[in-house]
């Protein structure tokens, strides 16, 4: 996909996404959120219809970037998906009207880094697998 500077980056969509959810009463479907964000940003049709990767499906670049924005806000514990395709502002965060996009990205990436470091390495996993004392052989008397 050719880059188009008129389309906001995912981190630039964090606050419009949050505003869209607030405008929708605190929750909305992916389609409702996308439509409201498009209205808030007054994005032209050609930008709204930019394909992400025509060879891999019909998802638009905006839909892709909004998905990342939702993911980051979820990991930042401001939004959650109550059911498939429905997103909401978590009740404790309903009063938040603005987030610092740089802080959200920095915090989520740091959390992800710590999660990766906390996972056992493949070498460590191998140590936990007990060695078989004997190789398995069928009992010839049974067959």
N, CA, C and O atoms as a GROMACS GRO file, in nm:
protein
  572
    1UNK      N    1   0.083  -0.118   0.000
    1UNK     CA    2   0.000   0.000   0.000
    1UNK      C    3   0.088   0.124   0.000
    1UNK      O    4   0.184   0.132   0.077
    2UNK      N    5   0.057   0.219  -0.084
    2UNK     CA    6   0.129   0.345  -0.087
    2UNK      C    7   0.093   0.426   0.037
    2UNK      O    8  -0.023   0.432   0.078
    3UNK      N    9   0.193   0.487   0.094
    3UNK     CA   10   0.170   0.568   0.214
    3UNK      C   11   0.096   0.695   0.175
    3UNK      O   12   0.127   0.757   0.073
    4UNK      N   13  -0.001   0.733   0.256
    4UNK     CA   14  -0.075   0.857   0.235
    4UNK      C   15  -0.074   0.930   0.368
    4UNK      O   16  -0.132   0.883   0.466
    5UNK      N   17  -0.009   1.044   0.371
    5UNK     CA   18   0.007   1.119   0.495
    5UNK      C   19  -0.123   1.176   0.548
    5UNK      O   20  -0.127   1.228   0.660
    6UNK      N   21  -0.230   1.169   0.470
    6UNK     CA   22  -0.359   1.220   0.518
    6UNK      C   23  -0.426   1.122   0.613
    6UNK      O   24  -0.517   1.160   0.687
    7UNK      N   25  -0.383   0.998   0.611
    7UNK     CA   26  -0.439   0.898   0.700
    7UNK      C   27  -0.360   0.897   0.831
    7UNK      O   28  -0.239   0.875   0.830
    8UNK      N   29  -0.429   0.920   0.943
    8UNK     CA   30  -0.358   0.923   1.072
    8UNK      C   31  -0.295   0.788   1.106
    8UNK      O   32  -0.347   0.683   1.071
    9UNK      N   33  -0.182   0.795   1.176
    9UNK     CA   34  -0.118   0.675   1.227
    9UNK      C   35  -0.204   0.620   1.340
    9UNK      O   36  -0.291   0.691   1.392
   10UNK      N   37  -0.180   0.496   1.378
   10UNK     CA   38  -0.266   0.434   1.480
   10UNK      C   39  -0.265   0.513   1.611
   10UNK      O   40  -0.369   0.526   1.676
   11UNK      N   41  -0.148   0.566   1.651
   11UNK     CA   42  -0.143   0.640   1.777
   11UNK      C   43  -0.215   0.774   1.767
   11UNK      O   44  -0.258   0.829   1.869
   12UNK      N   45  -0.230   0.826   1.647
   12UNK     CA   46  -0.306   0.949   1.627
   12UNK      C   47  -0.456   0.922   1.627
   12UNK      O   48  -0.537   1.016   1.628
   13UNK      N   49  -0.493   0.796   1.627
   13UNK     CA   50  -0.635   0.757   1.630
   13UNK      C   51  -0.683   0.725   1.772
   13UNK      O   52  -0.803   0.702   1.791
   14UNK      N   53  -0.594   0.723   1.870
   14UNK     CA   54  -0.633   0.687   2.006
   14UNK      C   55  -0.741   0.781   2.062
   14UNK      O   56  -0.843   0.734   2.111
   15UNK      N   57  -0.719   0.910   2.054
   15UNK     CA   58  -0.817   1.004   2.109
   15UNK      C   59  -0.944   1.013   2.025
   15UNK      O   60  -1.053   1.019   2.082
   16UNK      N   61  -0.936   1.014   1.891
   16UNK     CA   62  -1.061   1.008   1.814
   16UNK      C   63  -1.142   0.882   1.843
   16UNK      O   64  -1.265   0.887   1.847
   17UNK      N   65  -1.074   0.769   1.863
   17UNK     CA   66  -1.143   0.644   1.897
   17UNK      C   67  -1.212   0.659   2.032
   17UNK      O   68  -1.328   0.620   2.048
   18UNK      N   69  -1.142   0.715   2.128
   18UNK     CA   70  -1.200   0.737   2.261
   18UNK      C   71  -1.320   0.831   2.252
   18UNK      O   72  -1.422   0.807   2.316
   19UNK      N   73  -1.308   0.938   2.173
   19UNK     CA   74  -1.418   1.032   2.154
   19UNK      C   75  -1.537   0.965   2.086
   19UNK      O   76  -1.652   0.989   2.122
   20UNK      N   77  -1.508   0.880   1.988
   20UNK     CA   78  -1.616   0.809   1.918
   20UNK      C   79  -1.694   0.722   2.017
   20UNK      O   80  -1.817   0.720   2.014
   21UNK      N   81  -1.623   0.651   2.103
   21UNK     CA   82  -1.691   0.568   2.202
   21UNK      C   83  -1.775   0.654   2.298
   21UNK      O   84  -1.886   0.616   2.335
   22UNK      N   85  -1.721   0.767   2.337
   22UNK     CA   86  -1.797   0.857   2.426
   22UNK      C   87  -1.923   0.907   2.354
   22UNK      O   88  -2.031   0.910   2.412
   23UNK      N   89  -1.908   0.944   2.227
   23UNK     CA   90  -2.022   0.992   2.148
   23UNK      C   91  -2.128   0.884   2.131
   23UNK      O   92  -2.247   0.913   2.120
   24UNK      N   93  -2.083   0.758   2.130
   24UNK     CA   94  -2.175   0.646   2.111
   24UNK      C   95  -2.234   0.596   2.244
   24UNK      O   96  -2.298   0.491   2.249
   25UNK      N   97  -2.213   0.671   2.349
   25UNK     CA   98  -2.269   0.634   2.479
   25UNK      C   99  -2.182   0.542   2.560
   25UNK      O  100  -2.228   0.483   2.658
   26UNK      N  101  -2.056   0.529   2.523
   26UNK     CA  102  -1.963   0.446   2.599
   26UNK      C  103  -1.930   0.313   2.536
   26UNK      O  104  -1.835   0.247   2.578
   27UNK      N  105  -2.006   0.272   2.435
   27UNK     CA  106  -1.976   0.146   2.368
   27UNK      C  107  -2.025   0.150   2.224
   27UNK      O  108  -2.112   0.230   2.189
   28UNK      N  109  -1.968   0.064   2.142
   28UNK     CA  110  -2.010   0.057   2.003
   28UNK      C  111  -1.945  -0.058   1.931
   28UNK      O  112  -1.847  -0.116   1.977
   29UNK      N  113  -2.003  -0.090   1.817
   29UNK     CA  114  -1.946  -0.195   1.733
   29UNK      C  115  -1.826  -0.136   1.658
   29UNK      O  116  -1.807  -0.015   1.653
   30UNK      N  117  -1.748  -0.224   1.602
   30UNK     CA  118  -1.633  -0.180   1.523
   30UNK      C  119  -1.679  -0.088   1.410
   30UNK      O  120  -1.615   0.015   1.384
   31UNK      N  121  -1.787  -0.123   1.345
   31UNK     CA  122  -1.839  -0.042   1.234
   31UNK      C  123  -1.885   0.096   1.283
   31UNK      O  124  -1.856   0.197   1.219
   32UNK      N  125  -1.957   0.099   1.396
   32UNK     CA  126  -2.003   0.227   1.450
   32UNK      C  127  -1.885   0.316   1.490
   32UNK      O  128  -1.886   0.437   1.464
   33UNK      N  129  -1.786   0.256   1.552
   33UNK     CA  130  -1.668   0.332   1.593
   33UNK      C  131  -1.595   0.387   1.472
   33UNK      O  132  -1.559   0.504   1.468
   34UNK      N  133  -1.574   0.303   1.372
   34UNK     CA  134  -1.504   0.344   1.251
   34UNK      C  135  -1.578   0.458   1.181
   34UNK      O  136  -1.516   0.554   1.137
   35UNK      N  137  -1.708   0.445   1.172
   35UNK     CA  138  -1.789   0.549   1.108
   35UNK      C  139  -1.778   0.681   1.183
   35UNK      O  140  -1.762   0.787   1.123
   36UNK      N  141  -1.787   0.674   1.317
   36UNK     CA  142  -1.780   0.797   1.397
   36UNK      C  143  -1.642   0.859   1.390
   36UNK      O  144  -1.630   0.982   1.382
   37UNK      N  145  -1.536   0.779   1.394
   37UNK     CA  146  -1.399   0.832   1.382
   37UNK      C  147  -1.384   0.902   1.247
   37UNK      O  148  -1.325   1.010   1.239
   38UNK      N  149  -1.436   0.841   1.142
   38UNK     CA  150  -1.428   0.900   1.007
   38UNK      C  151  -1.497   1.037   1.004
   38UNK      O  152  -1.446   1.131   0.943
   39UNK      N  153  -1.613   1.046   1.071
   39UNK     CA  154  -1.684   1.174   1.078
   39UNK      C  155  -1.605   1.278   1.158
   39UNK      O  156  -1.591   1.393   1.117
   40UNK      N  157  -1.553   1.234   1.274
   40UNK     CA  158  -1.478   1.326   1.359
   40UNK      C  159  -1.356   1.384   1.288
   40UNK      O  160  -1.325   1.502   1.302
   41UNK      N  161  -1.289   1.300   1.211
   41UNK     CA  162  -1.167   1.342   1.141
   41UNK      C  163  -1.195   1.400   1.003
   41UNK      O  164  -1.105   1.452   0.937
   42UNK      N  165  -1.321   1.391   0.959
   42UNK     CA  166  -1.362   1.441   0.828
   42UNK      C  167  -1.270   1.387   0.718
   42UNK      O  168  -1.217   1.461   0.636
   43UNK      N  169  -1.255   1.255   0.720
   43UNK     CA  170  -1.167   1.190   0.622
   43UNK      C  171  -1.239   1.174   0.489
   43UNK      O  172  -1.355   1.133   0.485
   44UNK      N  173  -1.170   1.207   0.379
   44UNK     CA  174  -1.232   1.193   0.247
   44UNK      C  175  -1.248   1.045   0.208
   44UNK      O  176  -1.177   0.959   0.260
   45UNK      N  177  -1.340   1.019   0.119
   45UNK     CA  178  -1.371   0.882   0.076
   45UNK      C  179  -1.249   0.806   0.025
   45UNK      O  180  -1.234   0.688   0.054
   46UNK      N  181  -1.162   0.873  -0.050
   46UNK     CA  182  -1.046   0.802  -0.105
   46UNK      C  183  -0.955   0.752   0.007
   46UNK      O  184  -0.892   0.647  -0.007
   47UNK      N  185  -0.947   0.825   0.117
   47UNK     CA  186  -0.866   0.781   0.231
   47UNK      C  187  -0.938   0.668   0.306
   47UNK      O  188  -0.875   0.571   0.348
   48UNK      N  189  -1.069   0.682   0.322
   48UNK     CA  190  -1.148   0.579   0.392
   48UNK      C  191  -1.141   0.445   0.321
   48UNK      O  192  -1.151   0.340   0.385
   49UNK      N  193  -1.125   0.447   0.191
   49UNK     CA  194  -1.129   0.323   0.112
   49UNK      C  195  -0.992   0.269   0.073
   49UNK      O  196  -0.984   0.173  -0.004
   50UNK      N  197  -0.885   0.328   0.126
   50UNK     CA  198  -0.752   0.275   0.095
   50UNK      C  199  -0.741   0.132   0.145
   50UNK      O  200  -0.762   0.106   0.264
   51UNK      N  201  -0.709   0.039   0.056
   51UNK     CA  202  -0.697  -0.100   0.101
   51UNK      C  203  -0.568  -0.123   0.181
   51UNK      O  204  -0.466  -0.059   0.154
   52UNK      N  205  -0.575  -0.212   0.276
   52UNK     CA  206  -0.456  -0.248   0.355
   52UNK      C  207  -0.362  -0.328   0.266
   52UNK      O  208  -0.247  -0.289   0.245
   53UNK      N  209  -0.409  -0.438   0.216
   53UNK     CA  210  -0.333  -0.523   0.126
   53UNK      C  211  -0.434  -0.597   0.039
   53UNK      O  212  -0.492  -0.696   0.081
   54UNK      N  213  -0.454  -0.548  -0.084
   54UNK     CA  214  -0.555  -0.608  -0.171
   54UNK      C  215  -0.538  -0.758  -0.192
   54UNK      O  216  -0.635  -0.827  -0.221
   55UNK      N  217  -0.416  -0.809  -0.177
   55UNK     CA  218  -0.390  -0.952  -0.196
   55UNK      C  219  -0.434  -1.036  -0.077
   55UNK      O  220  -0.443  -1.158  -0.088
   56UNK      N  221  -0.460  -0.971   0.038
   56UNK     CA  222  -0.493  -1.046   0.159
   56UNK      C  223  -0.634  -1.024   0.208
   56UNK      O  224  -0.669  -1.072   0.315
   57UNK      N  225  -0.716  -0.952   0.134
   57UNK     CA  226  -0.853  -0.932   0.178
   57UNK      C  227  -0.900  -0.791   0.152
   57UNK      O  228  -0.836  -0.714   0.081
   58UNK      N  229  -1.013  -0.758   0.210
   58UNK     CA  230  -1.076  -0.630   0.181
   58UNK      C  231  -1.062  -0.528   0.294
   58UNK      O  232  -1.124  -0.422   0.288
   59UNK      N  233  -0.982  -0.557   0.396
   59UNK     CA  234  -0.967  -0.463   0.507
   59UNK      C  235  -0.902  -0.333   0.459
   59UNK      O  236  -0.806  -0.335   0.382
   60UNK      N  237  -0.955  -0.222   0.507
   60UNK     CA  238  -0.897  -0.092   0.472
   60UNK      C  239  -0.782  -0.060   0.566
   60UNK      O  240  -0.771  -0.118   0.674
   61UNK      N  241  -0.699   0.031   0.524
   61UNK     CA  242  -0.588   0.074   0.609
   61UNK      C  243  -0.642   0.140   0.736
   61UNK      O  244  -0.584   0.123   0.843
   62UNK      N  245  -0.750   0.216   0.724
   62UNK     CA  246  -0.810   0.278   0.842
   62UNK      C  247  -0.857   0.171   0.941
   62UNK      O  248  -0.833   0.184   1.061
   63UNK      N  249  -0.924   0.068   0.894
   63UNK     CA  250  -0.971  -0.040   0.981
   63UNK      C  251  -0.854  -0.107   1.052
   63UNK      O  252  -0.862  -0.140   1.170
   64UNK      N  253  -0.745  -0.128   0.978
   64UNK     CA  254  -0.625  -0.189   1.034
   64UNK      C  255  -0.567  -0.102   1.145
   64UNK      O  256  -0.533  -0.151   1.253
   65UNK      N  257  -0.556   0.027   1.119
   65UNK     CA  258  -0.498   0.118   1.219
   65UNK      C  259  -0.590   0.136   1.339
   65UNK      O  260  -0.542   0.149   1.452
   66UNK      N  261  -0.720   0.136   1.316
   66UNK     CA  262  -0.814   0.143   1.429
   66UNK      C  263  -0.807   0.017   1.515
   66UNK      O  264  -0.823   0.023   1.636
   67UNK      N  265  -0.782  -0.097   1.452
   67UNK     CA  266  -0.768  -0.221   1.528
   67UNK      C  267  -0.648  -0.211   1.622
   67UNK      O  268  -0.655  -0.252   1.737
   68UNK      N  269  -0.538  -0.156   1.572
   68UNK     CA  270  -0.421  -0.136   1.657
   68UNK      C  271  -0.450  -0.035   1.767
   68UNK      O  272  -0.406  -0.053   1.881
   69UNK      N  273  -0.522   0.070   1.736
   69UNK     CA  274  -0.558   0.170   1.837
   69UNK      C  275  -0.643   0.106   1.947
   69UNK      O  276  -0.620   0.132   2.065
   70UNK      N  277  -0.740   0.023   1.909
   70UNK     CA  278  -0.822  -0.046   2.008
   70UNK      C  279  -0.736  -0.138   2.095
   70UNK      O  280  -0.752  -0.143   2.217
   71UNK      N  281  -0.644  -0.209   2.032
   71UNK     CA  282  -0.556  -0.300   2.105
   71UNK      C  283  -0.472  -0.225   2.208
   71UNK      O  284  -0.460  -0.268   2.322
   72UNK      N  285  -0.415  -0.113   2.167
   72UNK     CA  286  -0.333  -0.035   2.260
   72UNK      C  287  -0.417   0.021   2.375
   72UNK      O  288  -0.373   0.019   2.490
   73UNK      N  289  -0.536   0.071   2.345
   73UNK     CA  290  -0.621   0.123   2.452
   73UNK      C  291  -0.669   0.011   2.544
   73UNK      O  292  -0.691   0.033   2.663
   74UNK      N  293  -0.685  -0.109   2.490
   74UNK     CA  294  -0.724  -0.222   2.574
   74UNK      C  295  -0.609  -0.259   2.667
   74UNK      O  296  -0.630  -0.279   2.787
   75UNK      N  297  -0.489  -0.267   2.614
   75UNK     CA  298  -0.374  -0.300   2.697
   75UNK      C  299  -0.346  -0.190   2.800
   75UNK      O  300  -0.289  -0.216   2.906
   76UNK      N  301  -0.385  -0.069   2.769
   76UNK     CA  302  -0.369   0.046   2.859
   76UNK      C  303  -0.486   0.050   2.959
   76UNK      O  304  -0.490   0.138   3.046
   77UNK      N  305  -0.578  -0.041   2.947
   77UNK     CA  306  -0.693  -0.063   3.034
   77UNK      C  307  -0.789   0.058   3.036
   77UNK      O  308  -0.833   0.103   3.141
   78UNK      N  309  -0.818   0.107   2.916
   78UNK     CA  310  -0.919   0.212   2.903
   78UNK      C  311  -1.042   0.159   2.831
   78UNK      O  312  -1.154   0.199   2.862
   79UNK      N  313  -1.021   0.069   2.736
   79UNK     CA  314  -1.134   0.007   2.666
   79UNK      C  315  -1.123  -0.144   2.679
   79UNK      O  316  -1.019  -0.199   2.714
   80UNK      N  317  -1.234  -0.209   2.651
   80UNK     CA  318  -1.237  -0.355   2.652
   80UNK      C  319  -1.340  -0.399   2.549
   80UNK      O  320  -1.427  -0.320   2.510
   81UNK      N  321  -1.331  -0.522   2.506
   81UNK     CA  322  -1.434  -0.574   2.416
   81UNK      C  323  -1.520  -0.671   2.495
   81UNK      O  324  -1.476  -0.779   2.534
   82UNK      N  325  -1.643  -0.628   2.518
   82UNK     CA  326  -1.736  -0.705   2.600
   82UNK      C  327  -1.782  -0.831   2.529
   82UNK      O  328  -1.813  -0.932   2.593
   83UNK      N  329  -1.785  -0.826   2.401
   83UNK     CA  330  -1.818  -0.941   2.318
   83UNK      C  331  -1.753  -0.917   2.183
   83UNK      O  332  -1.705  -0.807   2.156
   84UNK      N  333  -1.752  -1.017   2.100
   84UNK     CA  334  -1.686  -1.005   1.970
   84UNK      C  335  -1.742  -0.887   1.891
   84UNK      O  336  -1.862  -0.880   1.863
   85UNK      N  337  -1.654  -0.795   1.857
   85UNK     CA  338  -1.692  -0.682   1.773
   85UNK      C  339  -1.757  -0.566   1.846
   85UNK      O  340  -1.795  -0.468   1.783
   86UNK      N  341  -1.771  -0.576   1.979
   86UNK     CA  342  -1.830  -0.467   2.057
   86UNK      C  343  -1.726  -0.418   2.157
   86UNK      O  344  -1.672  -0.495   2.236
   87UNK      N  345  -1.701  -0.288   2.153
   87UNK     CA  346  -1.600  -0.227   2.238
   87UNK      C  347  -1.666  -0.125   2.330
   87UNK      O  348  -1.765  -0.061   2.295
   88UNK      N  349  -1.607  -0.110   2.450
   88UNK     CA  350  -1.661  -0.015   2.546
   88UNK      C  351  -1.549   0.048   2.628
   88UNK      O  352  -1.440  -0.007   2.642
   89UNK      N  353  -1.580   0.166   2.680
   89UNK     CA  354  -1.489   0.229   2.774
   89UNK      C  355  -1.514   0.160   2.908
   89UNK      O  356  -1.629   0.148   2.951
   90UNK      N  357  -1.407   0.114   2.973
   90UNK     CA  358  -1.427   0.046   3.101
   90UNK      C  359  -1.489   0.143   3.200
   90UNK      O  360  -1.455   0.262   3.201
   91UNK      N  361  -1.580   0.095   3.284
   91UNK     CA  362  -1.655   0.184   3.373
   91UNK      C  363  -1.567   0.277   3.456
   91UNK      O  364  -1.602   0.394   3.475
   92UNK      N  365  -1.455   0.229   3.506
   92UNK     CA  366  -1.368   0.310   3.590
   92UNK      C  367  -1.302   0.425   3.513
   92UNK      O  368  -1.251   0.520   3.573
   93UNK      N  369  -1.302   0.417   3.381
   93UNK     CA  370  -1.232   0.515   3.296
   93UNK      C  371  -1.330   0.602   3.217
   93UNK      O  372  -1.287   0.676   3.128
   94UNK      N  373  -1.457   0.595   3.246
   94UNK     CA  374  -1.556   0.671   3.168
   94UNK      C  375  -1.530   0.822   3.171
   94UNK      O  376  -1.568   0.893   3.078
   95UNK      N  377  -1.466   0.872   3.276
   95UNK     CA  378  -1.440   1.015   3.286
   95UNK      C  379  -1.322   1.063   3.203
   95UNK      O  380  -1.301   1.184   3.190
   96UNK      N  381  -1.245   0.971   3.147
   96UNK     CA  382  -1.127   1.009   3.069
   96UNK      C  383  -1.171   1.056   2.930
   96UNK      O  384  -1.242   0.986   2.859
   97UNK      N  385  -1.127   1.176   2.894
   97UNK     CA  386  -1.163   1.227   2.762
   97UNK      C  387  -1.040   1.242   2.671
   97UNK      O  388  -1.054   1.268   2.552
   98UNK      N  389  -0.920   1.226   2.729
   98UNK     CA  390  -0.799   1.242   2.651
   98UNK      C  391  -0.690   1.153   2.709
   98UNK      O  392  -0.679   1.138   2.830
   99UNK      N  393  -0.610   1.095   2.620
   99UNK     CA  394  -0.491   1.022   2.660
   99UNK      C  395  -0.372   1.081   2.586
   99UNK      O  396  -0.387   1.136   2.476
  100UNK      N  397  -0.256   1.069   2.645
  100UNK     CA  398  -0.133   1.112   2.578
  100UNK      C  399  -0.087   0.995   2.492
  100UNK      O  400  -0.039   0.894   2.544
  101UNK      N  401  -0.101   1.007   2.360
  101UNK     CA  402  -0.067   0.894   2.272
  101UNK      C  403   0.075   0.841   2.293
  101UNK      O  404   0.097   0.720   2.291
  102UNK      N  405   0.170   0.931   2.313
  102UNK     CA  406   0.309   0.886   2.333
  102UNK      C  407   0.321   0.803   2.460
  102UNK      O  408   0.392   0.703   2.463
  103UNK      N  409   0.251   0.844   2.566
  103UNK     CA  410   0.256   0.771   2.692
  103UNK      C  411   0.190   0.635   2.678
  103UNK      O  412   0.240   0.536   2.732
  104UNK      N  413   0.079   0.628   2.607
  104UNK     CA  414   0.010   0.501   2.585
  104UNK      C  415   0.103   0.405   2.512
  104UNK      O  416   0.120   0.291   2.554
  105UNK      N  417   0.162   0.450   2.402
  105UNK     CA  418   0.250   0.364   2.323
  105UNK      C  419   0.370   0.320   2.406
  105UNK      O  420   0.405   0.202   2.406
  106UNK      N  421   0.431   0.413   2.477
  106UNK     CA  422   0.548   0.381   2.559
  106UNK      C  423   0.511   0.277   2.666
  106UNK      O  424   0.584   0.180   2.685
  107UNK      N  425   0.401   0.297   2.736
  107UNK     CA  426   0.358   0.206   2.843
  107UNK      C  427   0.326   0.068   2.789
  107UNK      O  428   0.371  -0.032   2.845
  108UNK      N  429   0.250   0.060   2.681
  108UNK     CA  430   0.211  -0.069   2.625
  108UNK      C  431   0.333  -0.144   2.573
  108UNK      O  432   0.345  -0.264   2.594
  109UNK      N  433   0.422  -0.076   2.507
  109UNK     CA  434   0.542  -0.143   2.455
  109UNK      C  435   0.632  -0.192   2.569
  109UNK      O  436   0.693  -0.298   2.558
  110UNK      N  437   0.640  -0.115   2.677
  110UNK     CA  438   0.716  -0.158   2.793
  110UNK      C  439   0.652  -0.282   2.858
  110UNK      O  440   0.722  -0.375   2.897
  111UNK      N  441   0.520  -0.282   2.868
  111UNK     CA  442   0.449  -0.398   2.921
  111UNK      C  443   0.476  -0.521   2.835
  111UNK      O  444   0.502  -0.629   2.887
  112UNK      N  445   0.470  -0.505   2.704
  112UNK     CA  446   0.495  -0.616   2.612
  112UNK      C  447   0.637  -0.668   2.625
  112UNK      O  448   0.661  -0.788   2.621
  113UNK      N  449   0.732  -0.576   2.641
  113UNK     CA  450   0.873  -0.615   2.657
  113UNK      C  451   0.890  -0.698   2.785
  113UNK      O  452   0.958  -0.800   2.784
  114UNK      N  453   0.828  -0.652   2.893
  114UNK     CA  454   0.838  -0.725   3.020
  114UNK      C  455   0.773  -0.862   3.011
  114UNK      O  456   0.823  -0.959   3.068
  115UNK      N  457   0.661  -0.871   2.940
  115UNK     CA  458   0.594  -1.001   2.922
  115UNK      C  459   0.684  -1.098   2.846
  115UNK      O  460   0.695  -1.215   2.881
  116UNK      N  461   0.748  -1.046   2.740
  116UNK     CA  462   0.838  -1.131   2.661
  116UNK      C  463   0.955  -1.180   2.747
  116UNK      O  464   0.993  -1.297   2.741
  117UNK      N  465   1.010  -1.090   2.828
  117UNK     CA  466   1.124  -1.128   2.912
  117UNK      C  467   1.085  -1.227   3.020
  117UNK      O  468   1.167  -1.309   3.062
  118UNK      N  469   0.960  -1.222   3.065
  118UNK     CA  470   0.914  -1.311   3.171
  118UNK      C  471   0.885  -1.452   3.120
  118UNK      O  472   0.880  -1.546   3.200
  119UNK      N  473   0.865  -1.467   2.990
  119UNK     CA  474   0.837  -1.600   2.934
  119UNK      C  475   0.962  -1.686   2.943
  119UNK      O  476   1.073  -1.638   2.922
  120UNK      N  477   0.944  -1.813   2.973
  120UNK     CA  478   1.060  -1.901   2.976
  120UNK      C  479   1.119  -1.918   2.837
  120UNK      O  480   1.046  -1.923   2.737
  121UNK      N  481   1.248  -1.928   2.832
  121UNK     CA  482   1.315  -1.950   2.704
  121UNK      C  483   1.295  -2.094   2.661
  121UNK      O  484   1.267  -2.180   2.746
  122UNK      N  485   1.308  -2.124   2.532
  122UNK     CA  486   1.294  -2.263   2.486
  122UNK      C  487   1.391  -2.358   2.556
  122UNK      O  488   1.356  -2.472   2.584
  123UNK      N  489   1.512  -2.312   2.586
  123UNK     CA  490   1.610  -2.397   2.655
  123UNK      C  491   1.559  -2.430   2.795
  123UNK      O  492   1.576  -2.542   2.842
  124UNK      N  493   1.498  -2.333   2.860
  124UNK     CA  494   1.446  -2.354   2.995
  124UNK      C  495   1.331  -2.454   2.993
  124UNK      O  496   1.317  -2.535   3.084
  125UNK      N  497   1.248  -2.448   2.890
  125UNK     CA  498   1.136  -2.541   2.878
  125UNK      C  499   1.185  -2.684   2.861
  125UNK      O  500   1.127  -2.777   2.917
  126UNK      N  501   1.292  -2.702   2.785
  126UNK     CA  502   1.346  -2.835   2.762
  126UNK      C  503   1.392  -2.899   2.892
  126UNK      O  504   1.383  -3.021   2.908
  127UNK      N  505   1.443  -2.818   2.985
  127UNK     CA  506   1.489  -2.871   3.112
  127UNK      C  507   1.375  -2.930   3.192
  127UNK      O  508   1.396  -3.023   3.270
  128UNK      N  509   1.254  -2.879   3.175
  128UNK     CA  510   1.140  -2.925   3.253
  128UNK      C  511   1.078  -3.053   3.198
  128UNK      O  512   1.000  -3.118   3.267
  129UNK      N  513   1.111  -3.090   3.075
  129UNK     CA  514   1.055  -3.210   3.014
  129UNK      C  515   1.137  -3.329   3.060
  129UNK      O  516   1.256  -3.337   3.030
  130UNK      N  517   1.075  -3.422   3.131
  130UNK     CA  518   1.154  -3.535   3.180
  130UNK      C  519   1.194  -3.627   3.065
  130UNK      O  520   1.119  -3.647   2.969
  131UNK      N  521   1.311  -3.681   3.079
  131UNK     CA  522   1.359  -3.777   2.980
  131UNK      C  523   1.291  -3.911   3.004
  131UNK      O  524   1.269  -3.949   3.119
  132UNK      N  525   1.257  -3.980   2.898
  132UNK     CA  526   1.199  -4.113   2.912
  132UNK      C  527   1.308  -4.210   2.955
  132UNK      O  528   1.417  -4.210   2.899
  133UNK      N  529   1.277  -4.293   3.054
  133UNK     CA  530   1.378  -4.388   3.102
  133UNK      C  531   1.396  -4.503   3.005
  133UNK      O  532   1.506  -4.556   2.989
  134UNK      N  533   1.290  -4.542   2.942
  134UNK     CA  534   1.297  -4.648   2.842
  134UNK      C  535   1.222  -4.602   2.720
  134UNK      O  536   1.127  -4.524   2.729
  135UNK      N  537   1.264  -4.650   2.608
  135UNK     CA  538   1.187  -4.618   2.490
  135UNK      C  539   1.062  -4.706   2.490
  135UNK      O  540   1.065  -4.818   2.542
  136UNK      N  541   0.959  -4.657   2.436
  136UNK     CA  542   0.831  -4.729   2.436
  136UNK      C  543   0.836  -4.839   2.331
  136UNK      O  544   0.876  -4.815   2.217
  137UNK      N  545   0.796  -4.957   2.370
  137UNK     CA  546   0.785  -5.069   2.278
  137UNK      C  547   0.654  -5.140   2.306
  137UNK      O  548   0.617  -5.159   2.422
  138UNK      N  549   0.584  -5.178   2.200
  138UNK     CA  550   0.458  -5.250   2.228
  138UNK      C  551   0.487  -5.384   2.293
  138UNK      O  552   0.588  -5.450   2.265
  139UNK      N  553   0.398  -5.423   2.376
  139UNK     CA  554   0.408  -5.552   2.442
  139UNK      C  555   0.366  -5.660   2.341
  139UNK      O  556   0.252  -5.665   2.297
  140UNK      N  557   0.461  -5.744   2.306
  140UNK     CA  558   0.434  -5.842   2.202
  140UNK      C  559   0.330  -5.945   2.243
  140UNK      O  560   0.269  -6.008   2.157
  141UNK      N  561   0.308  -5.962   2.372
  141UNK     CA  562   0.210  -6.060   2.415
  141UNK      C  563   0.068  -6.011   2.393
  141UNK      O  564  -0.024  -6.092   2.383
  142UNK      N  565   0.050  -5.881   2.384
  142UNK     CA  566  -0.084  -5.826   2.364
  142UNK      C  567  -0.124  -5.836   2.218
  142UNK      O  568  -0.243  -5.854   2.189
  143UNK      N  569  -0.032  -5.826   2.127
  143UNK     CA  570  -0.064  -5.824   1.984
  143UNK      C  571  -0.059  -5.959   1.930
  143UNK      O  572  -0.084  -5.978   1.812
   0.00000   0.00000   0.00000
